[in-house]
C-alpha cells in the first residue's frame, strides 16, 4: 500500500487542466435517487455535458449531511455508500454507489488545509450519492468528501472554500450539496398532503438568494437573517445552506453563474441548483 508521502507525490504530479466548473445542487429528498423527473433529468444532462467538455479526475463533495467539530477529509480507497435516513422504501436502501475514493487528491487538500484531518470513518452520504447517481451513473470517477465544521461562524466556510481553488485546475469537480431553503418542519404538512405548492416566504427567500448569488454577494448571503422574516424560516439551521457558500465562493470574477434548476416545492424546500463556469 502506498504511504501518505507517496500519495502526496502522486497528487503533486497531476498535470494542470482547464478550469473545472463548480456545482451547487439542491438535493432534496433521498427519493430523488430513484426518480425520473425534471430535476434528475437535469442532473443527467449536466453530467453528460461535463464529461463531454472535460471528464473530472476526481470529485470533491461538500455535503449538508457530514457535520463535524473540525474539518475532515475522507481518504478511503473504497468509500461506503451511507444510507443516512429512515422510513424510505427498501429499494433506496439497496442502492449502492461504488465509486472509488480519491486518497491521493485528499492528501493534496489536507496539505492545503493544515487544520483539517484525514478520516476513513465516513463514506458517501446521501447528499453525495443520490446526486452523483444521476450526474455520473457509471460511478467510475473517484469521489471524496470534505466535512462542514458546524461550530465555525458561517463566514468561515467561504474563506475555507477559496483555499480549494487550486483543485479546479487539477481536474477536480467540486460540488456543494444542500438546499437554499430547507425547513422540513414547516414542509411536513405539505409533504403529507402531497401538495407541492410553496409557501410565500420560501419563494421570497429563494428569489432573494438568487439575486445575491448573481451579484456574488457572499456577505449578504452569510447574513441571511437580513432578508427579513423569510430568512429564519427558510434557514432554521444552516447545515443545508452552507454548501451553497462553498460553491459560490469558488467563482472567479470572469465566470458565468447559470441556474440550471429552479423550483420551490412542498412548502419550504428549494431545489435551486447552479453551475459556476
KEKOLTOR-531722 format. One record per atom (N, C-alpha, C): residue in three letters; x, y, z. Coordinates in pm, whole numbers, padded with zeros to 5 digits, always signed. Example, Ala and Ser with C-alpha at 12.3 -4.5 7.8 and 13.67 -1.06 7.14 Angstrom:
BEGIN
ala+01319-00569+00780/ala+01230-00450+00780/ala+01320-00330+00780/ser+01285-00225+00708/ser+01367-00106+00714/ser+01290+00003+00787/
***
This chain:
BEGIN
unk+00085-00121+00000/unk+00000+00000+00000/unk+00088+00125+00000/unk+00048+00224-00075/unk+00127+00346-00084/unk+00129+00418+00050/unk+00241+00479+00081/unk+00248+00563+00200/unk+00184+00698+00171/unk+00157+00774+00277/unk+00098+00907+00258/unk+00193+00996+00179/unk+00323+00977+00200/unk+00420+01056+00123/unk+00410+01023-00026/unk+00394+00894-00057/unk+00379+00854-00197/unk+00253+00915-00257/unk+00144+00913-00179/unk+00019+00969-00228/unk+00033+01118-00256/unk+00102+01186-00166/unk+00121+01330-00187/unk+00202+01357-00313/unk+00305+01276-00338/unk+00384+01293-00459/unk+00300+01269-00584/unk+00211+01168-00576/unk+00124+01139-00690/unk+00032+01256-00718/unk-00029+01311-00613/unk-00120+01424-00632/unk-00046+01544-00688/unk+00076+01566-00638/unk+00153+01682-00684/unk+00193+01669-00830/unk+00196+01544-00877/unk+00237+01520-01016/unk+00124+01541-01116/unk+00002+01562-01069/unk-00109+01584-01160/unk-00080+01702-01251/unk-00114+01687-01376/unk-00095+01795-01471/unk-00203+01902-01451/unk-00166+02024-01488/unk-00265+02131-01486/unk-00371+02104-01593/unk-00495+02141-01565/unk-00604+02124-01660/unk-00673+02257-01682/unk-00764+02258-01779/unk-00854+02372-01789/unk-00937+02380-01661/unk-00985+02496-01629/unk-01060+02517-01505/unk-01190+02437-01505/unk-01206+02353-01405/unk-01328+02275-01393/unk-01442+02363-01342/unk-01567+02330-01379/unk-01680+02402-01321/unk-01697+02366-01173/unk-01783+02438-01107/unk-01824+02410-00970/unk-01976+02400-00970/unk-02031+02306-00896/unk-02175+02288-00891/unk-02228+02315-00751/unk-02347+02370-00745/unk-02428+02360-00623/unk-02557+02289-00662/unk-02587+02181-00591/unk-02706+02102-00619/unk-02799+02105-00499/unk-02923+02149-00520/unk-03026+02136-00418/unk-03079+01993-00420/unk-03030+01909-00328/unk-03053+01765-00348/unk-03191+01716-00306/unk-03259+01785-00215/unk-03395+01746-00180/unk-03404+01609-00117/unk-03514+01542-00140/unk-03542+01412-00078/unk-03449+01304-00131/unk-03408+01208-00044/unk-03332+01094-00094/unk-03405+01017-00204/unk-03538+01026-00207/unk-03615+00953-00308/unk-03583+00999-00450/unk-03518+01114-00464/unk-03476+01157-00598/unk-03378+01059-00660/unk-03310+00980-00576/unk-03218+00880-00631/unk-03290+00778-00718/unk-03418+00752-00685/unk-03497+00653-00759/unk-03585+00716-00867/unk-03589+00849-00869/unk-03688+00918-00952/unk-03635+00949-01092/unk-03731+00957-01184/unk-03707+01011-01319/unk-03800+01129-01333/unk-03747+01248-01307/unk-03828+01369-01306/unk-03745+01484-01364/unk-03802+01603-01379/unk-03725+01713-01439/unk-03593+01742-01366/unk-03593+01729-01234/unk-03471+01754-01157/unk-03363+01651-01191/unk-03397+01523-01184/unk-03296+01419-01211/unk-03255+01419-01357/unk-03346+01455-01446/unk-03310+01466-01588/unk-03211+01580-01610/unk-03228+01688-01535/unk-03133+01800-01541/unk-02995+01755-01497/unk-02989+01677-01388/unk-02860+01627-01340/unk-02795+01537-01444/unk-02873+01450-01505/unk-02819+01359-01605/unk-02758+01437-01722/unk-02831+01537-01771/unk-02781+01618-01883/unk-02657+01697-01842/unk-02655+01746-01720/unk-02541+01822-01671/unk-02416+01734-01663/unk-02433+01612-01613/unk-02320+01520-01606/unk-02263+01488-01744/unk-02352+01468-01842/unk-02306+01441-01979/unk-02229+01559-02035/unk-02277+01679-02008/unk-02211+01800-02058/unk-02071+01813-01998/unk-02059+01786-01867/unk-01928+01796-01802/unk-01832+01691-01859/unk-01880+01569-01875/unk-01796+01463-01932/unk-01748+01500-02073/unk-01838+01557-02152/unk-01804+01590-02290/unk-01702+01703-02298/unk-01709+01794-02202/unk-01616+01907-02203/unk-01480+01868-02146/unk-01482+01804-02028/unk-01358+01763-01962/unk-01393+01668-01848/unk-01374+01538-01868/unk-01408+01444-01761/unk-01328+01473-01634/unk-01392+01479-01520/unk-01318+01506-01396/unk-01223+01392-01362/unk-01109+01429-01304/unk-01017+01328-01249/unk-01066+01280-01113/unk-01136+01368-01044/unk-01191+01334-00912/unk-01303+01432-00882/unk-01384+01398-00783/unk-01496+01482-00741/unk-01484+01503-00590/unk-01492+01628-00548/unk-01496+01662-00405/unk-01635+01713-00373/unk-01700+01652-00275/unk-01835+01692-00236/unk-01833+01751-00096/unk-01897+01867-00081/unk-01925+01927+00050/unk-02074+01908+00072/unk-02109+01814+00159/unk-02249+01775+00178/unk-02304+01828+00309/unk-02432+01864+00305/unk-02502+01909+00426/unk-02512+01800+00531/unk-02480+01676+00494/unk-02503+01564+00584/unk-02377+01510+00650/unk-02267+01586+00640/unk-02148+01549+00717/unk-02105+01671+00797/unk-02156+01679+00919/unk-02130+01791+01009/unk-02038+01743+01120/unk-01932+01817+01145/unk-01830+01774+01240/unk-01783+01893+01324/unk-01708+01862+01429/unk-01631+01964+01500/unk-01489+01955+01447/unk-01446+02055+01375/unk-01322+02048+01299/unk-01351+02007+01156/unk-01253+02021+01069/unk-01270+01985+00927/unk-01202+01852+00901/unk-01272+01766+00827/unk-01221+01632+00796/unk-01233+01607+00645/unk-01139+01527+00595/unk-01135+01490+00453/unk-01127+01339+00446/unk-01214+01278+00366/unk-01212+01132+00356/unk-01094+01084+00271/unk-01029+00978+00319/unk-00913+00922+00249/unk-00937+00776+00211/unk-01062+00731+00218/unk-01095+00592+00188/unk-01062+00557+00043/unk-01008+00440+00022/unk-00989+00392-00114/unk-01119+00341-00174/unk-01210+00290-00090/unk-01340+00241-00134/unk-01448+00295-00040/unk-01494+00417-00061/unk-01591+00476+00033/unk-01723+00401+00035/unk-01776+00382+00153/unk-01904+00315+00173/unk-02019+00404+00128/unk-02123+00344+00072/unk-02248+00416+00044/unk-02327+00421+00173/unk-02343+00539+00230/unk-02409+00555+00360/unk-02557+00584+00338/unk-02644+00504+00401/unk-02789+00525+00394/unk-02832+00595+00523/unk-02806+00724+00527/unk-02824+00802+00650/unk-02964+00864+00653/unk-03065+00778+00657/unk-03204+00822+00660/unk-03288+00704+00705/unk-03415+00728+00727/unk-03504+00620+00768/unk-03643+00640+00711/unk-03721+00531+00708/unk-03860+00540+00667/unk-03883+00541+00518/unk-03783+00501+00440/unk-03797+00501+00295/unk-03806+00357+00244/unk-03846+00338+00118/unk-03859+00202+00063/unk-03726+00126+00062/unk-03735-00006+00069/unk-03615-00089+00070/unk-03530-00067-00053/unk-03595-00034-00166/unk-03519-00012-00290/unk-03415+00098-00273/unk-03445+00197-00190/unk-03350+00305-00168/unk-03231+00256-00084/unk-03260+00173+00016/unk-03152+00118+00099/unk-03066+00019+00022/unk-03122-00039-00081/unk-03047-00135-00162/unk-02951-00068-00259/unk-02970+00060-00283/unk-02886+00130-00380/unk-02743+00144-00329/unk-02649+00128-00419/unk-02507+00149-00390/unk-02449+00243-00494/unk-02349+00318-00453/unk-02274+00400-00548/unk-02126+00363-00529/unk-02080+00262-00603/unk-01948+00202-00576/unk-01830+00275-00639/unk-01831+00407-00633/unk-01718+00483-00690/unk-01593+00462-00604/unk-01477+00464-00666/unk-01353+00459-00586/unk-01335+00590-00510/unk-01253+00584-00406/unk-01216+00705-00336/unk-01103+00777-00409/unk-01060+00890-00350/unk-00952+00969-00411/unk-00850+01006-00303/unk-00787+00905-00240/unk-00694+00937-00130/unk-00576+01022-00174/unk-00535+01011-00301/unk-00423+01093-00347/unk-00461+01241-00349/unk-00578+01272-00404/unk-00621+01412-00408/unk-00656+01461-00267/unk-00710+01372-00185/unk-00741+01409-00047/unk-00617+01457+00026/unk-00503+01393+00000/unk-00379+01437+00064/unk-00339+01577+00018/unk-00369+01609-00106/unk-00340+01744-00156/unk-00427+01848-00083/unk-00551+01812-00057/unk-00640+01901+00018/unk-00591+01916+00161/unk-00552+01807+00222/unk-00501+01813+00359/unk-00376+01900+00368/unk-00292+01896+00264/unk-00174+01981+00263/unk-00211+02129+00252/unk-00320+02157+00179/unk-00364+02296+00160/unk-00441+02349+00282/unk-00498+02259+00360/unk-00577+02296+00478/unk-00509+02238+00601/unk-00411+02305+00655/unk-00332+02247+00764/unk-00410+02213+00889/unk-00527+02272+00907/unk-00607+02242+01026/unk-00706+02128+01003/unk-00709+02073+00882/unk-00801+01963+00852/unk-00737+01829+00889/unk-00822+01729+00904/unk-00777+01598+00948/unk-00824+01490+00851/unk-00745+01385+00829/unk-00791+01275+00745/unk-00893+01189+00819/unk-00984+01127+00743/unk-01084+01039+00803/unk-01110+00921+00710/unk-01114+00802+00770/unk-01160+00685+00696/unk-01287+00628+00760/unk-01353+00711+00842/unk-01472+00668+00915/unk-01600+00722+00854/unk-01589+00781+00737/unk-01706+00833+00664/unk-01696+00784+00521/unk-01808+00777+00454/unk-01807+00737+00314/unk-01874+00841+00229/unk-01976+00799+00153/unk-02056+00890+00072/unk-02197+00892+00130/unk-02234+01004+00190/unk-02368+01017+00247/unk-02467+01051+00137/unk-02596+01059+00174/unk-02696+01074+00067/unk-02694+01211+00002/unk-02628+01309+00064/unk-02607+01436-00005/unk-02513+01422-00122/unk-02432+01316-00120/unk-02339+01288-00231/unk-02396+01188-00330/unk-02425+01067-00284/unk-02450+00961-00382/unk-02585+00973-00451/unk-02686+01031-00387/unk-02815+01044-00457/unk-02804+01141-00574/unk-02712+01236-00563/unk-02686+01332-00671/unk-02593+01271-00777/unk-02485+01210-00730/unk-02387+01152-00822/unk-02447+01038-00904/unk-02543+00968-00847/unk-02610+00859-00918/unk-02668+00906-01051/unk-02714+01031-01056/unk-02771+01086-01179/unk-02666+01161-01262/unk-02573+01229-01194/unk-02470+01302-01268/unk-02376+01208-01342/unk-02328+01108-01269/unk-02229+01014-01324/unk-02269+00872-01286/unk-02371+00817-01352/unk-02426+00687-01312/unk-02326+00572-01323/unk-02219+00589-01399/unk-02120+00482-01412/unk-02039+00461-01285/unk-02041+00560-01194/unk-01967+00552-01067/unk-01819+00519-01090/unk-01761+00576-01194/unk-01623+00545-01230/unk-01525+00658-01200/unk-01574+00769-01144/unk-01488+00882-01111/unk-01461+00881-00961/unk-01335+00889-00918/unk-01304+00889-00775/unk-01374+01004-00702/unk-01427+00974-00583/unk-01503+01072-00505/unk-01451+01076-00362/unk-01443+01197-00307/unk-01413+01212-00165/unk-01492+01329-00111/unk-01499+01341+00021/unk-01580+01444+00083/unk-01499+01529+00180/unk-01542+01654+00193/unk-01492+01747+00294/unk-01607+01776+00389/unk-01583+01760+00518/unk-01690+01784+00615/unk-01714+01933+00637/unk-01826+01964+00697/unk-01860+02101+00737/unk-01835+02113+00887/unk-01743+02200+00925/unk-01721+02228+01066/unk-01837+02313+01116/unk-01931+02248+01184/unk-02057+02312+01221/unk-02041+02411+01336/unk-01923+02417+01391/unk-01902+02503+01508/unk-01826+02630+01474/unk-01802+02649+01345/unk-01738+02772+01298/unk-01845+02871+01253/unk-01814+03001+01258/unk-01909+03100+01207/unk-01932+03080+01058/unk-02047+03122+01009/unk-02085+03092+00871/unk-01989+03156+00771/unk-01928+03270+00806/unk-01834+03335+00714/unk-01707+03253+00696/unk-01677+03166+00790/unk-01557+03083+00782/unk-01557+02994+00658/unk-01674+02949+00619/unk-01682+02849+00513/unk-01645+02905+00376/unk-01682+03028+00349/unk-01642+03089+00223/unk-01491+03109+00219/unk-01432+03145+00331/unk-01287+03162+00338/unk-01216+03029+00314/unk-01268+02922+00373/unk-01208+02790+00354/unk-01220+02745+00208/unk-01337+02771+00149/unk-01359+02729+00011/unk-01255+02789-00083/unk-01219+02913-00062/unk-01124+02980-00152/unk-00988+02911-00151/unk-00955+02843-00043/unk-00828+02772-00036/unk-00828+02645-00122/unk-00944+02610-00174/unk-00957+02492-00259/unk-00957+02527-00408/unk-00940+02654-00439/unk-00949+02699-00577/unk-00851+02624-00668/unk-00733+02591-00617/unk-00631+02525-00699/unk-00678+02391-00755/unk-00772+02325-00685/unk-00820+02195-00731/unk-00889+02203-00866/unk-00948+02316-00896/unk-01024+02330-01019/unk-00933+02320-01141/unk-00806+02352-01125/unk-00710+02339-01235/unk-00627+02212-01222/unk-00675+02123-01137/unk-00614+01991-01124/unk-00715+01883-01162/unk-00819+01922-01235/unk-00917+01826-01283/unk-01020+01782-01181/unk-01036+01858-01072/unk-01129+01818-00966/unk-01259+01898-00978/unk-01369+01826-00985/unk-01502+01887-00986/unk-01548+01901-00841/unk-01580+02022-00799/unk-01625+02047-00662/unk-01775+02069-00664/unk-01844+01998-00573/unk-01990+02003-00565/unk-02031+02037-00423/unk-02109+02143-00407/unk-02179+02169-00282/unk-02319+02110-00293/unk-02362+02035-00191/unk-02491+01966-00197/unk-02571+01997-00071/unk-02680+02069-00089/unk-02766+02106+00023/unk-02900+02154-00029/unk-02956+02257+00033/unk-03078+02323-00016/unk-03080+02464+00038/unk-03101+02562-00048/unk-03101+02701-00005/unk-03216+02729+00091/unk-03332+02674+00063/unk-03446+02679+00156/unk-03471+02535+00202/unk-03468+02514+00334/unk-03481+02378+00386/unk-03544+02384+00525/unk-03676+02376+00528/unk-03748+02377+00655/unk-03844+02259+00656/unk-03795+02143+00702/unk-03876+02022+00698/unk-03996+02030+00793/unk-03979+02096+00905/unk-04091+02107+01000/unk-04210+02178+00935/unk-04181+02290+00868/unk-04288+02365+00803/unk-04341+02291+00678/unk-04254+02210+00616/unk-04293+02141+00493/unk-04373+02014+00517/unk-04365+01958+00637/unk-04425+01828+00662/unk-04574+01822+00629/unk-04656+01922+00666/unk-04798+01916+00629/unk-04818+01908+00477/unk-04737+01982+00402/unk-04747+01978+00256/unk-04703+01842+00202/unk-04597+01788+00260/unk-04550+01657+00217/unk-04655+01550+00244/unk-04717+01554+00361/unk-04818+01455+00397/unk-04939+01464+00306/unk-04969+01586+00261/unk-05085+01608+00174/unk-05049+01597+00026/unk-04923+01570-00003/unk-04873+01564-00140/unk-04907+01692-00215/unk-04886+01804-00146/unk-04914+01936-00202/unk-04780+02004-00234/unk-04743+02015-00362/unk-04612+02068-00397/unk-04600+02221-00395/unk-04709+02291-00367/unk-04704+02437-00376/unk-04615+02496-00265/unk-04541+02602-00296/unk-04451+02662-00197/unk-04522+02763-00108/unk-04470+02781+00010/unk-04512+02892+00094/unk-04456+03022+00035/unk-04527+03131+00060/unk-04482+03260+00005/unk-04345+03298+00058/unk-04320+03272+00186/unk-04191+03309+00244/unk-04076+03229+00182/unk-04103+03105+00145/unk-03999+03022+00083/unk-03964+03073-00056/unk-04066+03104-00134/unk-04042+03159-00268/unk-03972+03294-00260/unk-04010+03374-00160/unk-03948+03505-00143/unk-03800+03493-00110/unk-03766+03403-00019/unk-03625+03389+00018/unk-03544+03330-00098/unk-03600+03234-00168/unk-03530+03174-00281/unk-03499+03281-00385/unk-03593+03370-00412/unk-03570+03478-00508/unk-03464+03576-00456/unk-03469+03604-00326/unk-03368+03692-00264/unk-03229+03630-00280/unk-03218+03500-00251/unk-03089+03432-00263/unk-03041+03429-00408/unk-03131+03406-00502/unk-03092+03405-00644/unk-03026+03536-00683/unk-03086+03647-00643/unk-03030+03778-00676/unk-02893+03795-00615/unk-02876+03756-00487/unk-02745+03771-00420/unk-02641+03678-00482/unk-02683+03560-00526/unk-02590+03469-00593/unk-02540+03533-00723/unk-02631+03588-00802/unk-02593+03651-00928/unk-02503+03772-00905/unk-02522+03840-00791/unk-02437+03953-00757/unk-02307+03909-00689/unk-02296+03779-00662/unk-02182+03722-00590/unk-02163+03789-00453/unk-02274+03818-00390/unk-02272+03892-00264/unk-02267+03794-00147/unk-02149+03740-00123/unk-02132+03642-00017/unk-02159+03702+00121/unk-02128+03830+00138/unk-02150+03894+00268/unk-02299+03895+00302/unk-02383+03931+00204/unk-02527+03932+00228/unk-02579+03792+00251/unk-02533+03695+00172/unk-02579+03558+00186/unk-02539+03500+00321/unk-02422+03539+00371/unk-02379+03490+00502/unk-02465+03546+00614/unk-02524+03661+00590/unk-02612+03723+00689/unk-02757+03716+00639/unk-02801+03593+00616/unk-02931+03570+00553/unk-03048+03619+00640/unk-03024+03642+00768/unk-03131+03695+00854/unk-03175+03833+00807/unk-03085+03901+00733/unk-03117+04036+00684/unk-03220+04034+00572/unk-03254+03915+00524/unk-03357+03905+00422/unk-03496+03934+00478/unk-03505+03952+00608/unk-03635+03979+00670/unk-03692+03854+00734/unk-03822+03852+00750/unk-03887+03741+00819/unk-03867+03608+00747/unk-03844+03612+00616/unk-03827+03487+00541/unk-03696+03417+00573/unk-03594+03492+00618/unk-03463+03434+00642/unk-03463+03322+00745/unk-03507+03349+00868/unk-03507+03244+00970/unk-03602+03128+00936/unk-03707+03154+00861/unk-03797+03046+00821/unk-03732+02958+00715/unk-03664+03020+00620/unk-03601+02945+00512/unk-03478+02869+00558/unk-03406+02926+00655/unk-03282+02866+00704/unk-03292+02852+00856/unk-03374+02761+00907/unk-03385+02746+01052/unk-03256+02694+01114/unk-03181+02616+01038/unk-03045+02574+01073/unk-02963+02583+00945/unk-02834+02617+00956/unk-02757+02646+00834/unk-02693+02526+00766/unk-02719+02404+00812/unk-02649+02288+00758/unk-02668+02272+00608/unk-02792+02288+00557/unk-02817+02271+00414/unk-02782+02396+00334/unk-02767+02507+00402/unk-02738+02635+00336/unk-02589+02654+00311/unk-02505+02607+00403/unk-02361+02630+00396/unk-02298+02577+00267/unk-02336+02458+00216/unk-02271+02411+00092/unk-02281+02509-00025/unk-02390+02586-00028/unk-02405+02686-00134/unk-02294+02791-00124/unk-02255+02828-00002/unk-02150+02928+00015/unk-02016+02876-00037/unk-01989+02746-00016/unk-01866+02688-00071/unk-01864+02702-00223/unk-01973+02665-00287/unk-01976+02669-00434/unk-01961+02811-00486/unk-02032+02905-00427/unk-02027+03042-00476/unk-01891+03105-00449/unk-01830+03074-00337/unk-01701+03133-00302/unk-01592+03094-00401/unk-01613+02984-00473/unk-01514+02937-00570/unk-01528+03004-00707/unk-01630+03086-00725/unk-01650+03155-00852/unk-01545+03264-00869/unk-01482+03265-00986/unk-01386+03371-01018/unk-01457+03483-01093/unk-01400+03605-01092/unk-01472+03722-01146/unk-01516+03709-01291/unk-01442+03634-01372/unk-01474+03625-01514/unk-01571+03512-01547/unk-01624+03443-01448/unk-01706+03325-01474/unk-01856+03354-01468/unk-01929+03286-01555/unk-02075+03292-01551/unk-02127+03202-01440/unk-02245+03236-01390/unk-02319+03150-01297/unk-02453+03122-01361/unk-02480+02993-01386/unk-02605+02952-01452/unk-02693+02876-01354/unk-02816+02920-01342/unk-02914+02848-01262/unk-02974+02738-01350/unk-02938+02614-01323/unk-02979+02505-01412/unk-03110+02440-01367/unk-03150+02464-01242/unk-03279+02413-01196/unk-03332+02508-01090/unk-03460+02547-01104/unk-03522+02642-01013/unk-03660+02591-00976/unk-03677+02558-00849/unk-03808+02512-00804/unk-03814+02521-00651/unk-03923+02574-00601/unk-03953+02568-00458/unk-04078+02484-00444/unk-04071+02377-00367/unk-04182+02283-00363/unk-04213+02240-00220/unk-04329+02178-00205/unk-04374+02122-00077/unk-04353+02219+00039/unk-04395+02342+00012/unk-04392+02442+00118/unk-04259+02511+00129/unk-04160+02443+00189/unk-04035+02509+00222/unk-03911+02434+00182/unk-03903+02394+00055/unk-03786+02322+00006/unk-03747+02376-00131/unk-03629+02440-00139/unk-03581+02493-00266/unk-03486+02393-00331/unk-03513+02358-00456/unk-03427+02269-00532/unk-03331+02347-00622/unk-03318+02476-00599/unk-03232+02560-00683/unk-03093+02500-00693/unk-03045+02489-00817/unk-02911+02436-00844/unk-02844+02527-00946/unk-02714+02549-00928/unk-02644+02636-01023/unk-02505+02582-01054/unk-02452+02633-01166/unk-02319+02595-01214/unk-02234+02720-01224/unk-02114+02711-01171/unk-02014+02817-01187/unk-01919+02774-01297/unk-01903+02857-01400/unk-01810+02825-01507/unk-01871+02747-01620/
***
